[in-house]
Amino acid sequence: MIVAPMKALQFDKPGLDNLKVVDVPKPKPEAHEVLVKVELAGVNPVDLAVVSGNFAKPMPHIPGAEVAGTVEEVGSHVKSLRPGDKVVLYNRVFDGTCDMCVSGMEMECRAGGIMSIVTNGGFADYISAPERNFVKLPETSWEVAASLPVAALTSYHALRYTGVSSGSSVAVIGASGNTGIFAVELAKLMGATVIALTSKSWLKDYGADHVTDYSGAKEVIDRATDGQGVDVVIATLGAAHMDQALNWLRPGGRVVTFGAIGGDELKLSLSFLYGKHLSVVGTTGGTRGELMELAKLSPKLKVRTWKTFPLSEGAKALSMLRSKEREGRIFIKP
């Protein structure tokens, strides 16, 4: 069912110039669904890709993969949430029955996809989704809450998947970006020694033990690890600096990547790879259980906000992802 209109950022064909604020029907939650008033939405490269590409459905389309808000209405069969609850969206469509879902890997559901790509997203006044896609939050800032589904969860899953724990050493490429900030922060919370690879000195405030640009990285890493190399490199920029990353690793070390914004193709020396027992690992998103863990951790997290835009400046918000002046996260506030 649908009722009165709401404002949404929508496009009917690819291109930022086609992204407009329009009136669309406000969703009415079905029996197992929850209607959430969007308080804040994070802006991510995936949103820019959705608007710029031709793979989103349905069309016209509302982007926005990273959403936090307040429950406004619940369906008749909803048990775990009530109006007024503060929630974050687990932005994966999943059936809960395939082998991947049953094993707890909902982001790899055989019949699934990412909300905001295979469904409308959250750059709107409201979003409605199944009860199981919302995770209740403790008291935390909306900026942190709206960073959990993509920026934080992507890094958290990568860190857990590669076994980062107390005593580990971690280098983060692109440490000042959306995922990089949380890779630094979460690795430190896990007890690791963290080297932030960036020119931004403010990463010290987010848990980095060492901050260096790429030209000085090897020297800093050698000093921090007594010349042994790091256990894990988080390659937030894809192929960018991957050759260096492999040389920063100790024998048995792991490079993990979850994006290709800095390049999609990689040339590897297999003899170097197997000669040092190195691993190149790919991850994507995270599990629903991990988002629940992050929600509990969220009061300990913080995020650097660069700019917050209204819906009417959504195209500008997405274009600012490319800005070299960016110093932290970009948000959209309906």
BELMOKA-V790937 format. One record per run of one state. SS is the DSSP state (H for helix, E for strand, L for the rest). FROM is the first residue (numbers start at 0). TO is the last residue. Records with the same first field share a line. If there is no record, write none. Layout:
SS=FROM-TO + FROM-TO
//
This chain:
L=0-0 + 11-14 + 18-18 + 27-31 + 42-43 + 52-59 + 62-64 + 74-84 + 89-90 + 93-97 + 102-104 + 108-111 + 115-117 + 119-122 + 124-124 + 136-140 + 145-146 + 161-167 + 173-176 + 189-191 + 197-199 + 206-208 + 212-212 + 224-228 + 235-240 + 257-268 + 275-277 + 282-286 + 300-303 + 322-327 + 333-333
E=1-10 + 19-26 + 32-41 + 60-61 + 65-73 + 85-88 + 91-92 + 112-114 + 118-118 + 123-123 + 125-129 + 133-135 + 168-172 + 192-196 + 209-211 + 229-234 + 248-256 + 278-281 + 304-309 + 328-332
H=15-17 + 44-51 + 98-101 + 105-107 + 130-132 + 141-144 + 147-160 + 177-188 + 200-205 + 213-223 + 241-247 + 269-274 + 287-299 + 310-321
//
